[in-house]
Amino acid sequence: MDVLFNHKGLKNDLNISDMETEIKLQYGKKPDKFKKDYWEMSPELQEEYKKWQEMNIRENIFSRNQPLVYRRASDNKMIAEYNDGKIELID
């Protein structure tokens, strides 16, 4: 068995498939309505799925105390957004 670090940074005796399962259970669980292929969804469901993905990514990053970093389309500036709502210009 491999010795890995779990998502809390604690040493654990898990094999790789156990670790992948732990990560998927915590961060990747899709609601049943999003189980079908994206291109088979109605346009309304596609929009709802996009919003759900954005929130899931945001929650995942913020749970690790990391900023969400992206390039703002309106002015092409790099932005770091923090869990407490603080927004910082990087450029």
C-alpha positions in Angstrom: 0.0 0.0 0.0 1.3 3.5 -0.8 1.5 6.2 1.8 -0.2 9.3 0.6 -1.4 12.6 2.1 -5.1 13.1 2.2 -6.9 16.3 1.4 -6.3 17.5 5.0 -2.5 17.0 4.7 -2.4 14.1 7.2 -0.5 11.0 6.5 -2.8 8.1 5.6 -2.3 4.6 4.4 -4.5 4.7 1.3 -3.9 3.2 -2.1 -4.3 5.4 -5.2 -7.9 4.3 -6.0 -9.0 5.0 -2.4 -7.5 8.6 -2.7 -9.2 9.2 -6.0 -12.5 8.0 -4.5 -12.1 10.3 -1.5 -11.4 13.3 -3.8 -14.3 12.5 -6.1 -16.7 12.1 -3.2 -15.8 15.4 -1.7 -15.4 17.6 -4.8 -16.7 15.9 -7.9 -20.2 14.6 -7.1 -22.6 15.8 -9.7 -26.3 16.1 -9.1 -28.3 13.5 -11.0 -29.8 16.0 -13.4 -26.2 16.7 -14.7 -25.3 13.0 -15.3 -26.1 13.0 -19.0 -23.6 14.3 -21.6 -23.4 18.1 -21.8 -24.3 18.2 -25.5 -27.5 16.2 -24.8 -28.8 18.7 -22.2 -31.3 21.3 -23.1 -29.9 24.9 -23.4 -31.5 25.8 -20.1 -29.9 22.8 -18.3 -26.5 23.7 -20.0 -26.7 27.2 -18.4 -27.6 25.7 -15.0 -24.7 23.2 -15.3 -22.2 26.0 -16.1 -23.3 27.9 -13.0 -23.1 24.8 -10.9 -19.6 24.1 -12.2 -18.5 27.6 -11.4 -19.7 27.4 -7.9 -18.2 23.9 -7.4 -14.8 25.1 -8.6 -15.1 28.3 -6.4 -16.0 26.2 -3.3 -13.1 23.8 -4.0 -10.5 26.5 -4.3 -11.8 28.5 -1.4 -11.9 25.4 0.8 -8.1 25.1 0.3 -7.7 28.8 1.3 -6.5 29.6 -2.2 -7.6 32.6 -4.3 -9.5 32.2 -7.5 -7.2 33.7 -10.1 -8.6 34.6 -13.6 -8.3 37.2 -16.3 -11.3 39.6 -16.3 -12.8 39.9 -19.8 -13.9 43.5 -19.5 -10.4 45.0 -19.1 -8.1 41.9 -19.6 -6.6 42.3 -16.1 -5.5 39.4 -13.9 -7.6 39.2 -10.8 -7.2 37.2 -7.5 -10.5 36.8 -5.7 -10.5 35.6 -2.1 -13.0 33.7 0.1 -13.7 36.8 2.2 -14.7 38.8 -1.0 -11.5 40.7 -1.3 -10.5 41.3 -5.0 -6.9 42.1 -5.9 -5.3 43.2 -9.2 -2.3 41.1 -10.0 -1.0 42.9 -13.1 
